[in-house]
Amino acid sequence: MEDFKRLLKLQIIEALNLQGMQPEEIDDNAPLFGEGLGLDSIDSLEMIVLMERNYGIKIEDPREGRKIFESVSTMAEYIQANRKK
Amino acid sequence: MINPLYIKSARAITAQDCFNSNDLSQASRPCTGNRFVYVEPDYSRYFTIMQLRRMSRLTRIGLVAAIECLKDAGIAKPEAILTGTGKGSLNDTEKFMHAIRSFQEGTLNPSPFIQSTYNALNGLIGLHHQVNSYNTTYVHSGFSLEHALLDAALLMGDNTIRNALIGSFEEMTDEHYIIKEKLGFWKSGAVSGEGSFFFFAQQDKTGAVLAIEDLQLLFEPDQQKIRNAVHALLAAHQLQWQDIDVYISGRNKDTRYDSYYDLVSEQLTPATTELQFKQLTGEFDTASGFGLWAATRMVETGQLFPALVLKKGTSTRIKHLLFYNQYYSKQHVLYLLKAVE
């Protein structure tokens, strides 16, 4: 799981163009939006694209997305449980 | 005839190292591979990583030029933001179009789409300076910058605004270069280029450097129409050919269009110094921005840029300037400029 979280962080860094940021700088359990990494609504759309392209997961309900994108840990758990590729 | 626009400050980011110094008196950088490519500024002086990640190459360049232009003018909030671009952010347009194809029109990244819109830079300038007033981008190929200038002149003419930030921005990509190559854009001597230019203009001459006294736009004119337009422009301002101290031409080494520029050059008297600039910038839709930037800076410093001089004239002043540019024989623009005393 730790290796997968590191991979996911690399994918987030690439998708959100967080130039110069290292995976170690993202706390597994810190909030991705608002506090913590400080992402916003456009980032959430980029994350939806990331989930669909990399793992075949379609997130159509925004309320569902809010829970999934709470932190890297919640994202990783959701992907492992629901991935289609 | 337009209401004069008084330019107080001007900034350029081009393939030449002219941004930090706001000058072009140093030796020039040559082009490589038939393309002039931006000398990009140090963005870390202006933006955080979190801000940069949302900005395309062109919006970064344009925003930096706009920030410094307003700083030079001592203005925090312009009353309008007006720009012109031929193609906008091509890099992101291509990224978005590639994604449409690669992912069969499925879920697409929003960022390249947002950045690909022509008015993305205007939005960023407005956000950065917290300006929510009139904000427009014109996309009219070789007339793009001129429509932004005309709009500003009209708005100032009816006192809707007293000042405006006006600019143009353009970039070239590998793919678009090839498309234009196939269309024959570079086959007769022209070199591809890119550049972003910003001007702070006002309706009042206080503190201004250069006045745009008049601006003429001609679409696909024949040579006689150009000749007539230049004569009419000078006559309307009670000027003779010998009054023109500096003539700036948009000659781009493309032999198909030399005859247009010759029409004006042939009329010049020995008094006039003839300048050309596309040997340092390359050709692009809004290349006229370079001519206007160079004119502003030369008037402000009282010095001609040596690298632009094609023929030195006898006049020692830089007071009346005529600028003619045309874009692939379609859009022709004539500027009559005057130093503000």
Interface residues (C-beta under 8 A of the other chain):
Chain A: A15 L16 N17 L18 Q19 G20 M21 G38 I42 L45 E46 I48 V49 E52 R53 K58
Chain B: I49 M50 L52 R53 R54 F103 G106 T107 L108 N109 P110 S111 I114
